Amino acid sequence: MKIVAESERLWSLGTVLLVVVILVAASAAGGYIYLKSRTVGSHPPLTVALGDNVTVNYIGVFGSGPEQGKVFDTSEYAVATNPALWPKGLEYTPRGAPANYTPLPVHIGPSTPSGGYSLGGLHFIQVVTGFWQGMIGLPGNQTHTEVVPPALGYGATNPACVATYPLVQYFPVVLTYPRSTFTQDYPGVLPQTGATFEQPHYQWPVLILSTNATSVTIENMAHVGQTANPSGWPVEVTNVSNAENGTITVVNQLTPADAGHLLGIDFAGTGPCQSQSNGKFIVTAVNPATGTYTADFNSEVTGETLLFLVTVVDILPPTVP
């Protein structure tokens, strides 16, 4: 049984998605999955059972949070290449050529090894509990919608992966580095007195005032009104103090309306949970009253209710992985 991704079906899925988003918003939170459009009849078709191996086309959509209604992943090329009908989440990653969009092999059960296993030329991977549980009882070649709460999806938000930063930041005009730190912060720059280069993140000119065997002293030559985008949004230099031990004042141009809609880059590599975030975070709050913004380094699917529009393509014999 193979799925055909026709435009009419995609428009129908879009309609189903709107209905399900409303259902999610109205339903109470809980550790269960709501299955829509279960096939019934006097002669039911072959359906997915515990222990089966299946291939499935899917569209993963946020059912809660600021990105509600946006796609975070899909196996369907027609969905991946249609941003008007299927808007994408902040961390959505396209797979490229059509050949990279194929049905996903899934073992129906909790016993899949973390690295997956191969069967009949297919590699079956481990998926979140709600995804495989939601397919039990489904027939093939019909689209169904699963609603997966965080408990059966990617879990709750890890507070240790959330950090708060000031909207206003200060940098010294004159700064002395240990020579090794200078080389690390400014790779490729030869530490030579009188040389100038561009600050790689804030893009203001930098003058090397002096060097010796152990240290390098620089002057940051920023000017008021200068802007850059080091983290993924504009920052502006609002003041430069030329007094002794002077400072450069830089303001992040963020507003509360940006919360949940900006993907940031941790260019300094100092944020929490770097191993799971790959240096990316979502701005989840901007508070002018406290002069801070909040950066969530959790994956964007963490802590959210997820909708999976699934179509079982093949149902393969059960096996013990």
N, C-alpha and C positions, 0 to 999 in steps of 0.2 A: 504494500500500500504506500503510495508516494503522494506527497503534497504538491499542489500546483499553486504558486503564489500569484494569483491573478489580481488585477487592480480592484475588481469588484469585491473580492474577499477582503482586501486590505481596508477598503472603505467600511465594510461591515465590521471588521475588527475594531476600527476606530470608534464606531457607534457603541459596540460592546464595551470598549474601554471606558467611555464616558459614563455608561450605566454603572459599571463596576466601581468606578471612583466614587460615585454617589453612594453606592451601597457600603463601601468601606467607611466613608465619613459618617454614615448613620449607624454603623454596627458597633457593638461594644467590643473592647479589646479582649483577646483571649487566645489560647493556644490551640486554635483549630483552623481548618481550611474550608472555605466555601467553594464548592464545585458548581459551576454554572453549566446548563445545557447537558445534563447527563442523559444519554440515550436510553430510551425504554421501548419495549415492544414485545410482541409474542415470540419473536425469534431474535433475541439479542445477538449482535455480532460478537466476534472474539474481543475480549476486553483484557486490559492490563491487570496482572495479578502479582502478588508479592513473590519475589524471586525471579520474575521475568527480566529479560534484557530488552530494552526498547531503543529505538532512535526517534528523536522528537525535534520538531521545529518549534521555536519559542520566540516570544517577544517579552522581555522583562521591562516592566514599567513601574515607576514609583507610585505607590498608593497613598503616601502620606508625606508630610514635610514640605519644604519650600519648592521642591522640584516635582511635586505631585503631577502626574500625567506625562512625565518625560521618560524616554527610553534610556535605560542604563546598559542594556545588552540585547543582542538579537542574533539568531542564526539565519535570518532572512535578508538577502541582498536588497530586495525591493523596499524593505523597511529601512535598512541602513542608509539607503541613498535617497530617501524622501523626507527631508527635514521639515517640509511644510506640514505634511500629515502626521509625521512622527518626530516631534522635536526631541533633541537629545539632552541627557544630563551633563553636568559639568565635567565629569570624569569619563564620559563615554569615549571609547577608543575604537575607531573604524578598523576593519580587518583588511581593507584593500580590495583585491580583485574578487570577482564573483565566485571563483573557485574556492575561496576561503570561507564561504558561507555554506555550510552543510549541516544536515541534521545532527543533533548531539546524541551520542550513545550514552545511555544511562542505565545503571543497574537499579532495579526496583527493590530496595531493601537497605538495611543499615550496615551491611557487612562488606561494602566496597573498600578495598585497601586505599589508603590515602593517595598512593601513586597510580591508582587505577589498575586495570588488567586488560589483556587482549583476548578477543574471541571472534573468530570468523573474519579476520582482517580489520576489525574495528577495535578501538581502544576505549573502554568504558571507564568513565572518571567518577570521582566522588562528587556529589552535589549536596546542597543543603537539604535537610530533612523534609521540609515542606514541599520542595519541588518534586521529589520522587513519591512522597506519600499522596500528593494531589493527583497523581496519574493512576492510582489504583482504581480499577473499575471503569476506566475510560476506554471507549472503542477507538479504532483508528480512523484517520481521514476526516475527523470532525474537530473543529476548534472549540476549546473549552477554556474557561478562565479560572485560575487558582488565585486565591487571596492568602498570602503567606505572612503571618505576623513575625516580628523580630525573633521571638522565641524559637520559631521553626525555620528562620532564615539565617541572617548573619549576626544575630545576637544584639544585645543592648550596646549603646555607646559606652566606650571605655573612657571614664573621666580623666585618666592619666594621659590620654592622647589629646587633651584639649588644653590650650594655652591662651593667656591673655596678655596683650601687648599695648603699650601706650600709643596713642594717636600722634603725639608729638615726640620727636626724638632729637637728641643732641649729639653732635660730633665735635671733637676738638679741632681747632684750626691748625695747631701745630702738634705733631704726635711723633714720639720716638719709638721705633720698633727694635726688638732684637733682630739681628740680621736674618736669622733663620725664619722668623715669623714674617718679615717683609717678603722674603722669597716665596713663602707659602701663600700669603694673601695677594701678592701681585706676581703671579707666575709669568716668566718671560720678560720682566722688566729688569734691566741692568741697573743696580744701585750705584749711580754715579752722581756726584755733586753737580747741581745745576741742570740735571736732566728733568724733563717734564713728561707726564703721561696722563691718560684719562682714567679717573676712578672707574673701575669696571661696572659698578652697580648704580652709582648715583651720577656718573658721567660728568663730574666737574673736573677741571684741571688740577693736577697735583704736581708740586715742585719739590724736588729732592734738595733739601737745604744743606745737608752734610751726611757723610758716611765715614765709617771707620771699620776696623776688623770685626767689631761686635755689634754695631747698631747702625740704624738708618733713621734720620730725622726728616720728616716731610711736612709740607704745608698744603692743606686742603684749600684751594682757591675758589670756593663756591661764591656765587653772587645771588642776591635776593631776586626772586622770581624764576629762578632756574627750576626746571621740572625733569623728572625721570620716572621710570616704571620698574623699579627693581623687583617688586613682588607680584606684579601683574595689574597694578592700578597706579594712578598718578600720585607722586609725592612732590611737594613744593618747598623750596628754600624760602623761608619767611624772614629770617634775620641772620646776619653775620656780625659777630662781635670781634673787633680787631684789637681789643685790649689784650693785655698779657693773659695767657691761658684762656683766650677767646674761644667761643663756641659757635657752631653752625646749627641753626634751628630748622628742622625739617618736619613738615606736617603731612601725614597721610590723608589724602583727599577721599575719605570714606564717609558715607552717610548711613543712617539706619535702613534706608531702602536697599542698600547693597547686601544686607544680611541674607545668606542663603543663595546668593546669585553670583558670587565671585570665587573663582578658583585661584588660590595663591601659590607662589613658588617660594620655598624656604631657601633662598640663595645662600644664606650664611650657614645652613646645615646645623642649626642649633635647636630646632624644634623637637618636640617629643615624638617617640614612635617612628623614627625615620625608617626602620626596617620594613614597616608595613605601609608607609605613606609615600615612599619614593620621593620625599621632599615636597609633597604637595599637600595642600590643606584647603578647606572651605571656610570662608569668612561667615560665621554663623550669627554674629552680633556686633553692632557698632553702638557704643554708648557715649554720646557727646558729654553727658553730665559727669561721667567719671573719667572721660578722656581716654577711653580704651576701646579696643576691638578684640573679638574672640576668634581664634583660629582652631578649627577642628581637624586634627590629623587622622581621625578615623576614616576608613573608606566610606564613601557617600551612601552605600547601601546599608551600613551598620545603623541599627536603631530605627529603621524604617519598615513600614508595612509594604510589601512588594506584590505586584500583580504579575502573573505569568500567563500570557495567552499561549496555550500549548496545542499542538497538533501531533498526535502520535502517528509516526510514519510506518514503522515496522515493529512488530511484536515478535521477539526471538525466543527460542526455548529457554527455560530456566536453567541456571547453572550455579554452581557454588564457586565464587571467585577465589 
